[in-house]
Amino acid sequence: MRIAVDAMGGDNAPDEIISGAMESISLLNEDDELILVGPEAVIKPRLSSLKSCKGVISVVDAPEIIGMDESPIESLRKKVKSSIAVMAKLAKSGHTDA
């Protein structure tokens, strides 16, 4: 199963999201893949500083950030490289299962 996670979605992102992803991957099967979606330049250094784990974690670059003060609908239309927009495209194209 390929599971996409919005690394920038939520409080204390991306640190808490990445930590949670690292902890949860041990609960998955070895052939499962956890896909972190967000700015690669932000995510990759944080992954390398954490302990490695079994399973596969990959990163899909989504460099645009939607601010808390921005309209969600307007941002989805204008920021096509935001993590939420990229995740929707991955799901639509069949590149993720969840």
Biopython code that builds the backbone (N, CA, C, O; Angstrom):
import numpy as np
from Bio.PDB.StructureBuilder import StructureBuilder

atoms = [
    (1, "MET", "N", (0.841, -1.169, 0.000)),
    (1, "MET", "CA", (0.000, 0.000, 0.000)),
    (1, "MET", "C", (0.890, 1.238, 0.000)),
    (1, "MET", "O", (1.909, 1.282, 0.689)),
    (2, "ARG", "N", (0.501, 2.230, -0.769)),
    (2, "ARG", "CA", (1.219, 3.503, -0.831)),
    (2, "ARG", "C", (0.369, 4.565, -0.134)),
    (2, "ARG", "O", (-0.734, 4.881, -0.580)),
    (3, "ILE", "N", (0.890, 5.107, 0.956)),
    (3, "ILE", "CA", (0.149, 6.061, 1.782)),
    (3, "ILE", "C", (0.835, 7.419, 1.706)),
    (3, "ILE", "O", (2.012, 7.549, 2.041)),
    (4, "ALA", "N", (0.088, 8.434, 1.262)),
    (4, "ALA", "CA", (0.623, 9.792, 1.182)),
    (4, "ALA", "C", (0.261, 10.561, 2.447)),
    (4, "ALA", "O", (-0.856, 10.460, 2.953)),
    (5, "VAL", "N", (1.222, 11.328, 2.945)),
    (5, "VAL", "CA", (1.026, 12.140, 4.145)),
    (5, "VAL", "C", (1.457, 13.573, 3.827)),
    (5, "VAL", "O", (2.539, 13.802, 3.287)),
    (6, "ASP", "N", (0.603, 14.521, 4.166)),
    (6, "ASP", "CA", (0.919, 15.937, 3.978)),
    (6, "ASP", "C", (1.869, 16.366, 5.093)),
    (6, "ASP", "O", (1.449, 16.586, 6.228)),
    (7, "ALA", "N", (3.139, 16.479, 4.761)),
    (7, "ALA", "CA", (4.148, 16.812, 5.771)),
    (7, "ALA", "C", (3.994, 18.228, 6.311)),
    (7, "ALA", "O", (4.541, 18.550, 7.365)),
    (8, "MET", "N", (3.266, 19.064, 5.610)),
    (8, "MET", "CA", (3.109, 20.456, 6.025)),
    (8, "MET", "C", (1.743, 20.725, 6.641)),
    (8, "MET", "O", (1.459, 21.857, 7.032)),
    (9, "GLY", "N", (0.901, 19.715, 6.735)),
    (9, "GLY", "CA", (-0.460, 19.898, 7.235)),
    (9, "GLY", "C", (-0.556, 19.625, 8.721)),
    (9, "GLY", "O", (-0.372, 18.486, 9.152)),
    (10, "GLY", "N", (-0.837, 20.631, 9.499)),
    (10, "GLY", "CA", (-1.032, 20.425, 10.927)),
    (10, "GLY", "C", (-0.149, 21.307, 11.777)),
    (10, "GLY", "O", (0.772, 21.963, 11.290)),
    (11, "ASP", "N", (-0.454, 21.306, 13.055)),
    (11, "ASP", "CA", (0.340, 22.080, 14.003)),
    (11, "ASP", "C", (1.733, 21.475, 14.129)),
    (11, "ASP", "O", (1.896, 20.256, 14.071)),
    (12, "ASN", "N", (2.712, 22.312, 14.298)),
    (12, "ASN", "CA", (4.110, 21.907, 14.471)),
    (12, "ASN", "C", (4.668, 21.134, 13.280)),
    (12, "ASN", "O", (5.598, 20.340, 13.422)),
    (13, "ALA", "N", (4.089, 21.376, 12.108)),
    (13, "ALA", "CA", (4.593, 20.738, 10.892)),
    (13, "ALA", "C", (5.871, 21.445, 10.454)),
    (13, "ALA", "O", (6.001, 22.649, 10.677)),
    (14, "PRO", "N", (6.794, 20.756, 9.855)),
    (14, "PRO", "CA", (6.746, 19.358, 9.500)),
    (14, "PRO", "C", (7.333, 18.417, 10.550)),
    (14, "PRO", "O", (7.251, 17.199, 10.394)),
    (15, "ASP", "N", (7.922, 18.958, 11.612)),
    (15, "ASP", "CA", (8.637, 18.102, 12.566)),
    (15, "ASP", "C", (7.757, 17.018, 13.187)),
    (15, "ASP", "O", (8.146, 15.850, 13.213)),
    (16, "GLU", "N", (6.586, 17.387, 13.682)),
    (16, "GLU", "CA", (5.713, 16.395, 14.322)),
    (16, "GLU", "C", (5.167, 15.394, 13.313)),
    (16, "GLU", "O", (5.013, 14.214, 13.629)),
    (17, "ILE", "N", (4.876, 15.855, 12.108)),
    (17, "ILE", "CA", (4.355, 14.965, 11.067)),
    (17, "ILE", "C", (5.420, 13.936, 10.689)),
    (17, "ILE", "O", (5.128, 12.746, 10.577)),
    (18, "ILE", "N", (6.641, 14.394, 10.496)),
    (18, "ILE", "CA", (7.729, 13.486, 10.121)),
    (18, "ILE", "C", (8.029, 12.506, 11.250)),
    (18, "ILE", "O", (8.237, 11.320, 10.991)),
    (19, "SER", "N", (8.056, 12.969, 12.477)),
    (19, "SER", "CA", (8.286, 12.068, 13.617)),
    (19, "SER", "C", (7.195, 11.005, 13.694)),
    (19, "SER", "O", (7.482, 9.828, 13.909)),
    (20, "GLY", "N", (5.959, 11.420, 13.519)),
    (20, "GLY", "CA", (4.842, 10.469, 13.532)),
    (20, "GLY", "C", (4.933, 9.471, 12.398)),
    (20, "GLY", "O", (4.619, 8.294, 12.576)),
    (21, "ALA", "N", (5.358, 9.929, 11.238)),
    (21, "ALA", "CA", (5.521, 9.029, 10.095)),
    (21, "ALA", "C", (6.600, 7.994, 10.377)),
    (21, "ALA", "O", (6.436, 6.815, 10.061)),
    (22, "MET", "N", (7.697, 8.434, 10.967)),
    (22, "MET", "CA", (8.785, 7.510, 11.293)),
    (22, "MET", "C", (8.333, 6.457, 12.304)),
    (22, "MET", "O", (8.707, 5.289, 12.200)),
    (23, "GLU", "N", (7.535, 6.870, 13.269)),
    (23, "GLU", "CA", (7.031, 5.919, 14.267)),
    (23, "GLU", "C", (6.016, 4.958, 13.660)),
    (23, "GLU", "O", (6.027, 3.767, 13.970)),
    (24, "SER", "N", (5.150, 5.460, 12.810)),
    (24, "SER", "CA", (4.057, 4.634, 12.296)),
    (24, "SER", "C", (4.494, 3.641, 11.236)),
    (24, "SER", "O", (3.828, 2.623, 11.044)),
    (25, "ILE", "N", (5.588, 3.904, 10.546)),
    (25, "ILE", "CA", (5.980, 2.995, 9.471)),
    (25, "ILE", "C", (6.324, 1.605, 10.005)),
    (25, "ILE", "O", (6.224, 0.620, 9.274)),
    (26, "SER", "N", (6.720, 1.522, 11.253)),
    (26, "SER", "CA", (7.025, 0.205, 11.827)),
    (26, "SER", "C", (5.768, -0.655, 11.959)),
    (26, "SER", "O", (5.866, -1.871, 12.129)),
    (27, "LEU", "N", (4.601, -0.042, 11.883)),
    (27, "LEU", "CA", (3.339, -0.778, 11.958)),
    (27, "LEU", "C", (2.884, -1.295, 10.597)),
    (27, "LEU", "O", (1.946, -2.088, 10.516)),
    (28, "LEU", "N", (3.534, -0.857, 9.546)),
    (28, "LEU", "CA", (3.146, -1.240, 8.196)),
    (28, "LEU", "C", (3.900, -2.480, 7.747)),
    (28, "LEU", "O", (4.867, -2.895, 8.386)),
    (29, "ASN", "N", (3.458, -3.063, 6.658)),
    (29, "ASN", "CA", (4.164, -4.187, 6.053)),
    (29, "ASN", "C", (5.417, -3.679, 5.352)),
    (29, "ASN", "O", (5.508, -2.503, 5.001)),
    (30, "GLU", "N", (6.373, -4.566, 5.153)),
    (30, "GLU", "CA", (7.637, -4.156, 4.543)),
    (30, "GLU", "C", (7.479, -3.690, 3.108)),
    (30, "GLU", "O", (8.309, -2.922, 2.621)),
    (31, "ASP", "N", (6.437, -4.133, 2.418)),
    (31, "ASP", "CA", (6.239, -3.696, 1.034)),
    (31, "ASP", "C", (5.370, -2.444, 0.930)),
    (31, "ASP", "O", (5.074, -1.990, -0.176)),
    (32, "ASP", "N", (4.961, -1.883, 2.060)),
    (32, "ASP", "CA", (4.206, -0.630, 2.062)),
    (32, "ASP", "C", (5.166, 0.544, 1.905)),
    (32, "ASP", "O", (6.349, 0.454, 2.236)),
    (33, "GLU", "N", (4.630, 1.635, 1.395)),
    (33, "GLU", "CA", (5.434, 2.845, 1.209)),
    (33, "GLU", "C", (4.709, 4.037, 1.813)),
    (33, "GLU", "O", (3.516, 4.236, 1.582)),
    (34, "LEU", "N", (5.429, 4.811, 2.572)),
    (34, "LEU", "CA", (4.909, 6.046, 3.143)),
    (34, "LEU", "C", (5.512, 7.190, 2.337)),
    (34, "LEU", "O", (6.733, 7.318, 2.245)),
    (35, "ILE", "N", (4.653, 8.016, 1.758)),
    (35, "ILE", "CA", (5.096, 9.106, 0.899)),
    (35, "ILE", "C", (4.846, 10.428, 1.610)),
    (35, "ILE", "O", (3.697, 10.809, 1.837)),
    (36, "LEU", "N", (5.912, 11.121, 1.958)),
    (36, "LEU", "CA", (5.795, 12.438, 2.577)),
    (36, "LEU", "C", (5.760, 13.484, 1.471)),
    (36, "LEU", "O", (6.657, 13.539, 0.629)),
    (37, "VAL", "N", (4.720, 14.313, 1.477)),
    (37, "VAL", "CA", (4.547, 15.330, 0.443)),
    (37, "VAL", "C", (4.745, 16.706, 1.067)),
    (37, "VAL", "O", (4.078, 17.060, 2.039)),
    (38, "GLY", "N", (5.657, 17.467, 0.503)),
    (38, "GLY", "CA", (5.966, 18.803, 1.001)),
    (38, "GLY", "C", (7.278, 19.273, 0.410)),
    (38, "GLY", "O", (7.821, 18.615, -0.477)),
    (39, "PRO", "N", (7.799, 20.391, 0.876)),
    (39, "PRO", "CA", (9.067, 20.898, 0.344)),
    (39, "PRO", "C", (10.222, 19.931, 0.644)),
    (39, "PRO", "O", (10.592, 19.725, 1.800)),
    (40, "GLU", "N", (10.769, 19.358, -0.396)),
    (40, "GLU", "CA", (11.848, 18.379, -0.238)),
    (40, "GLU", "C", (13.029, 18.965, 0.531)),
    (40, "GLU", "O", (13.651, 18.274, 1.338)),
    (41, "ALA", "N", (13.338, 20.233, 0.282)),
    (41, "ALA", "CA", (14.465, 20.882, 0.956)),
    (41, "ALA", "C", (14.251, 20.986, 2.464)),
    (41, "ALA", "O", (15.215, 21.098, 3.221)),
    (42, "VAL", "N", (13.012, 20.949, 2.899)),
    (42, "VAL", "CA", (12.684, 21.005, 4.327)),
    (42, "VAL", "C", (12.609, 19.599, 4.919)),
    (42, "VAL", "O", (13.066, 19.370, 6.039)),
    (43, "ILE", "N", (12.038, 18.665, 4.176)),
    (43, "ILE", "CA", (11.780, 17.312, 4.688)),
    (43, "ILE", "C", (13.044, 16.454, 4.764)),
    (43, "ILE", "O", (13.310, 15.838, 5.796)),
    (44, "LYS", "N", (13.819, 16.407, 3.690)),
    (44, "LYS", "CA", (14.969, 15.484, 3.634)),
    (44, "LYS", "C", (15.973, 15.672, 4.765)),
    (44, "LYS", "O", (16.410, 14.674, 5.338)),
    (45, "PRO", "N", (16.364, 16.898, 5.119)),
    (45, "PRO", "CA", (17.307, 17.036, 6.238)),
    (45, "PRO", "C", (16.739, 16.505, 7.556)),
    (45, "PRO", "O", (17.484, 15.972, 8.378)),
    (46, "ARG", "N", (15.453, 16.643, 7.759)),
    (46, "ARG", "CA", (14.828, 16.151, 8.990)),
    (46, "ARG", "C", (14.780, 14.627, 9.009)),
    (46, "ARG", "O", (14.926, 14.018, 10.069)),
    (47, "LEU", "N", (14.579, 14.012, 7.864)),
    (47, "LEU", "CA", (14.580, 12.547, 7.793)),
    (47, "LEU", "C", (15.954, 11.991, 8.134)),
    (47, "LEU", "O", (16.064, 10.998, 8.853)),
    (48, "SER", "N", (16.989, 12.621, 7.626)),
    (48, "SER", "CA", (18.340, 12.100, 7.861)),
    (48, "SER", "C", (18.769, 12.237, 9.316)),
    (48, "SER", "O", (19.658, 11.519, 9.771)),
    (49, "SER", "N", (18.144, 13.152, 10.044)),
    (49, "SER", "CA", (18.526, 13.323, 11.450)),
    (49, "SER", "C", (17.794, 12.356, 12.380)),
    (49, "SER", "O", (18.134, 12.252, 13.559)),
    (50, "LEU", "N", (16.791, 11.650, 11.857)),
    (50, "LEU", "CA", (16.037, 10.694, 12.674)),
    (50, "LEU", "C", (16.572, 9.289, 12.468)),
    (50, "LEU", "O", (17.239, 9.007, 11.473)),
    (51, "LYS", "N", (16.278, 8.418, 13.407)),
    (51, "LYS", "CA", (16.703, 7.025, 13.301)),
    (51, "LYS", "C", (16.044, 6.384, 12.088)),
    (51, "LYS", "O", (14.893, 6.675, 11.763)),
    (52, "SER", "N", (16.789, 5.508, 11.427)),
    (52, "SER", "CA", (16.216, 4.806, 10.287)),
    (52, "SER", "C", (15.254, 3.734, 10.778)),
    (52, "SER", "O", (15.302, 3.319, 11.936)),
    (53, "CYS", "N", (14.398, 3.301, 9.895)),
    (53, "CYS", "CA", (13.394, 2.312, 10.271)),
    (53, "CYS", "C", (13.158, 1.369, 9.106)),
    (53, "CYS", "O", (13.622, 1.616, 7.992)),
    (54, "LYS", "N", (12.438, 0.292, 9.365)),
    (54, "LYS", "CA", (12.093, -0.612, 8.277)),
    (54, "LYS", "C", (11.003, 0.038, 7.433)),
    (54, "LYS", "O", (10.331, 0.971, 7.874)),
    (55, "GLY", "N", (10.840, -0.462, 6.231)),
    (55, "GLY", "CA", (9.836, 0.106, 5.346)),
    (55, "GLY", "C", (10.439, 1.190, 4.478)),
    (55, "GLY", "O", (11.605, 1.559, 4.619)),
    (56, "VAL", "N", (9.624, 1.681, 3.592)),
    (56, "VAL", "CA", (10.089, 2.670, 2.636)),
    (56, "VAL", "C", (9.420, 4.008, 2.912)),
    (56, "VAL", "O", (8.197, 4.097, 3.023)),
    (57, "ILE", "N", (10.235, 5.037, 3.021)),
    (57, "ILE", "CA", (9.722, 6.399, 3.105)),
    (57, "ILE", "C", (10.294, 7.160, 1.920)),
    (57, "ILE", "O", (11.510, 7.208, 1.729)),
    (58, "SER", "N", (9.417, 7.749, 1.129)),
    (58, "SER", "CA", (9.882, 8.572, 0.020)),
    (58, "SER", "C", (9.313, 9.974, 0.173)),
    (58, "SER", "O", (8.386, 10.212, 0.947)),
    (59, "VAL", "N", (9.893, 10.888, -0.582)),
    (59, "VAL", "CA", (9.483, 12.289, -0.512)),
    (59, "VAL", "C", (9.077, 12.745, -1.906)),
    (59, "VAL", "O", (9.792, 12.513, -2.881)),
    (60, "VAL", "N", (7.924, 13.395, -1.990)),
    (60, "VAL", "CA", (7.488, 14.031, -3.231)),
    (60, "VAL", "C", (7.526, 15.533, -2.984)),
    (60, "VAL", "O", (6.890, 16.043, -2.062)),
    (61, "ASP", "N", (8.280, 16.226, -3.821)),
    (61, "ASP", "CA", (8.477, 17.662, -3.632)),
    (61, "ASP", "C", (7.206, 18.451, -3.936)),
    (61, "ASP", "O", (6.591, 18.286, -4.990)),
    (62, "ALA", "N", (6.831, 19.297, -3.005)),
    (62, "ALA", "CA", (5.710, 20.227, -3.151)),
    (62, "ALA", "C", (6.158, 21.531, -2.494)),
    (62, "ALA", "O", (5.873, 21.763, -1.319)),
    (63, "PRO", "N", (6.859, 22.385, -3.250)),
    (63, "PRO", "CA", (7.534, 23.533, -2.648)),
    (63, "PRO", "C", (6.648, 24.710, -2.241)),
    (63, "PRO", "O", (7.092, 25.568, -1.478)),
    (64, "GLU", "N", (5.422, 24.771, -2.723)),
    (64, "GLU", "CA", (4.572, 25.918, -2.391)),
    (64, "GLU", "C", (3.859, 25.697, -1.059)),
    (64, "GLU", "O", (3.378, 24.601, -0.772)),
    (65, "ILE", "N", (3.800, 26.749, -0.257)),
    (65, "ILE", "CA", (3.189, 26.686, 1.073)),
    (65, "ILE", "C", (1.895, 27.493, 1.074)),
    (65, "ILE", "O", (1.854, 28.610, 0.558)),
    (66, "ILE", "N", (0.849, 26.929, 1.651)),
    (66, "ILE", "CA", (-0.408, 27.652, 1.842)),
    (66, "ILE", "C", (-0.408, 28.183, 3.265)),
    (66, "ILE", "O", (-0.360, 27.414, 4.225)),
    (67, "GLY", "N", (-0.462, 29.488, 3.395)),
    (67, "GLY", "CA", (-0.444, 30.126, 4.706)),
    (67, "GLY", "C", (-1.782, 30.007, 5.418)),
    (67, "GLY", "O", (-2.820, 29.811, 4.786)),
    (68, "MET", "N", (-1.744, 30.127, 6.736)),
    (68, "MET", "CA", (-2.964, 30.023, 7.543)),
    (68, "MET", "C", (-3.973, 31.118, 7.205)),
    (68, "MET", "O", (-5.176, 30.930, 7.383)),
    (69, "ASP", "N", (-3.494, 32.248, 6.724)),
    (69, "ASP", "CA", (-4.375, 33.373, 6.421)),
    (69, "ASP", "C", (-4.912, 33.349, 4.993)),
    (69, "ASP", "O", (-5.663, 34.244, 4.604)),
    (70, "GLU", "N", (-4.541, 32.342, 4.207)),
    (70, "GLU", "CA", (-4.959, 32.268, 2.810)),
    (70, "GLU", "C", (-6.251, 31.477, 2.653)),
    (70, "GLU", "O", (-6.532, 30.561, 3.426)),
    (71, "SER", "N", (-7.026, 31.840, 1.647)),
    (71, "SER", "CA", (-8.255, 31.119, 1.323)),
    (71, "SER", "C", (-7.895, 29.726, 0.799)),
    (71, "SER", "O", (-7.118, 29.617, -0.149)),
    (72, "PRO", "N", (-8.437, 28.671, 1.387)),
    (72, "PRO", "CA", (-8.104, 27.313, 0.933)),
    (72, "PRO", "C", (-8.461, 27.065, -0.535)),
    (72, "PRO", "O", (-7.661, 26.495, -1.277)),
    (73, "ILE", "N", (-9.643, 27.484, -0.953)),
    (73, "ILE", "CA", (-10.076, 27.254, -2.334)),
    (73, "ILE", "C", (-9.191, 28.026, -3.308)),
    (73, "ILE", "O", (-8.721, 27.474, -4.303)),
    (74, "GLU", "N", (-8.972, 29.286, -3.017)),
    (74, "GLU", "CA", (-8.135, 30.125, -3.880)),
    (74, "GLU", "C", (-6.707, 29.581, -3.939)),
    (74, "GLU", "O", (-6.085, 29.585, -5.001)),
    (75, "SER", "N", (-6.196, 29.120, -2.820)),
    (75, "SER", "CA", (-4.838, 28.580, -2.771)),
    (75, "SER", "C", (-4.708, 27.304, -3.586)),
    (75, "SER", "O", (-3.697, 27.104, -4.259)),
    (76, "LEU", "N", (-5.705, 26.446, -3.537)),
    (76, "LEU", "CA", (-5.663, 25.214, -4.331)),
    (76, "LEU", "C", (-5.630, 25.524, -5.821)),
    (76, "LEU", "O", (-4.970, 24.831, -6.595)),
    (77, "ARG", "N", (-6.340, 26.558, -6.208)),
    (77, "ARG", "CA", (-6.355, 26.947, -7.622)),
    (77, "ARG", "C", (-5.028, 27.565, -8.055)),
    (77, "ARG", "O", (-4.539, 27.293, -9.152)),
    (78, "LYS", "N", (-4.454, 28.388, -7.199)),
    (78, "LYS", "CA", (-3.252, 29.135, -7.577)),
    (78, "LYS", "C", (-1.950, 28.415, -7.241)),
    (78, "LYS", "O", (-0.965, 28.554, -7.966)),
    (79, "LYS", "N", (-1.934, 27.660, -6.169)),
    (79, "LYS", "CA", (-0.699, 27.006, -5.721)),
    (79, "LYS", "C", (-0.763, 25.513, -6.044)),
    (79, "LYS", "O", (-0.990, 24.676, -5.171)),
    (80, "VAL", "N", (-0.556, 25.209, -7.325)),
    (80, "VAL", "CA", (-0.675, 23.831, -7.792)),
    (80, "VAL", "C", (0.481, 22.947, -7.317)),
    (80, "VAL", "O", (0.430, 21.725, -7.457)),
    (81, "LYS", "N", (1.513, 23.563, -6.761)),
    (81, "LYS", "CA", (2.635, 22.787, -6.225)),
    (81, "LYS", "C", (2.637, 22.787, -4.702)),
    (81, "LYS", "O", (3.675, 22.567, -4.080)),
    (82, "SER", "N", (1.472, 23.035, -4.099)),
    (82, "SER", "CA", (1.343, 22.921, -2.641)),
    (82, "SER", "C", (1.151, 21.448, -2.298)),
    (82, "SER", "O", (0.765, 20.654, -3.157)),
    (83, "SER", "N", (1.414, 21.089, -1.074)),
    (83, "SER", "CA", (1.349, 19.677, -0.680)),
    (83, "SER", "C", (-0.050, 19.095, -0.862)),
    (83, "SER", "O", (-0.181, 17.958, -1.315)),
    (84, "ILE", "N", (-1.083, 19.832, -0.526)),
    (84, "ILE", "CA", (-2.442, 19.300, -0.653)),
    (84, "ILE", "C", (-2.825, 19.113, -2.121)),
    (84, "ILE", "O", (-3.496, 18.140, -2.466)),
    (85, "ALA", "N", (-2.404, 20.038, -2.986)),
    (85, "ALA", "CA", (-2.699, 19.917, -4.413)),
    (85, "ALA", "C", (-1.928, 18.749, -5.029)),
    (85, "ALA", "O", (-2.477, 17.996, -5.833)),
    (86, "VAL", "N", (-0.675, 18.601, -4.656)),
    (86, "VAL", "CA", (0.142, 17.502, -5.176)),
    (86, "VAL", "C", (-0.410, 16.157, -4.705)),
    (86, "VAL", "O", (-0.445, 15.198, -5.476)),
    (87, "MET", "N", (-0.842, 16.081, -3.444)),
    (87, "MET", "CA", (-1.425, 14.835, -2.935)),
    (87, "MET", "C", (-2.691, 14.468, -3.701)),
    (87, "MET", "O", (-2.911, 13.295, -4.000)),
    (88, "ALA", "N", (-3.519, 15.446, -4.018)),
    (88, "ALA", "CA", (-4.742, 15.179, -4.782)),
    (88, "ALA", "C", (-4.399, 14.623, -6.166)),
    (88, "ALA", "O", (-5.062, 13.705, -6.649)),
    (89, "LYS", "N", (-3.373, 15.175, -6.795)),
    (89, "LYS", "CA", (-2.950, 14.680, -8.107)),
    (89, "LYS", "C", (-2.403, 13.257, -8.014)),
    (89, "LYS", "O", (-2.671, 12.428, -8.885)),
    (90, "LEU", "N", (-1.641, 12.975, -6.964)),
    (90, "LEU", "CA", (-1.109, 11.621, -6.778)),
    (90, "LEU", "C", (-2.238, 10.608, -6.620)),
    (90, "LEU", "O", (-2.186, 9.519, -7.192)),
    (91, "ALA", "N", (-3.249, 10.964, -5.852)),
    (91, "ALA", "CA", (-4.388, 10.063, -5.642)),
    (91, "ALA", "C", (-5.173, 9.872, -6.936)),
    (91, "ALA", "O", (-5.541, 8.751, -7.285)),
    (92, "LYS", "N", (-5.426, 10.961, -7.637)),
    (92, "LYS", "CA", (-6.205, 10.898, -8.877)),
    (92, "LYS", "C", (-5.507, 10.047, -9.932)),
    (92, "LYS", "O", (-6.159, 9.310, -10.671)),
    (93, "SER", "N", (-4.184, 10.150, -10.001)),
    (93, "SER", "CA", (-3.427, 9.411, -11.008)),
    (93, "SER", "C", (-3.128, 7.969, -10.601)),
    (93, "SER", "O", (-2.535, 7.220, -11.377)),
    (94, "GLY", "N", (-3.533, 7.572, -9.390)),
    (94, "GLY", "CA", (-3.316, 6.201, -8.944)),
    (94, "GLY", "C", (-1.937, 5.938, -8.366)),
    (94, "GLY", "O", (-1.561, 4.780, -8.178)),
    (95, "HIS", "N", (-1.173, 6.987, -8.079)),
    (95, "HIS", "CA", (0.162, 6.811, -7.510)),
    (95, "HIS", "C", (0.146, 6.580, -6.003)),
    (95, "HIS", "O", (1.169, 6.232, -5.415)),
    (96, "THR", "N", (-1.010, 6.774, -5.381)),
    (96, "THR", "CA", (-1.166, 6.464, -3.957)),
    (96, "THR", "C", (-2.449, 5.667, -3.762)),
    (96, "THR", "O", (-3.378, 5.749, -4.566)),
    (97, "ASP", "N", (-2.482, 4.905, -2.693)),
    (97, "ASP", "CA", (-3.677, 4.127, -2.358)),
    (97, "ASP", "C", (-4.466, 4.783, -1.240)),
    (97, "ASP", "O", (-5.666, 4.548, -1.102)),
    (98, "ALA", "N", (-3.809, 5.590, -0.454)),
    (98, "ALA", "CA", (-4.480, 6.265, 0.670)),
    (98, "ALA", "C", (-3.799, 7.582, 0.955)),
    (98, "ALA", "O", (-4.209, 8.305, 1.863)),
]
sb = StructureBuilder()
sb.init_structure("model")
sb.init_model(0)
sb.init_chain("A")
sb.init_seg("    ")
for serial, (resi, resn, name, xyz) in enumerate(atoms, 1):
    if name == "N":
        sb.init_residue(resn, " ", resi, " ")
    sb.init_atom(name, np.array(xyz, "f"), 0.0, 1.0, " ", f" {name:<3s}", serial, name[0])
structure = sb.get_structure()
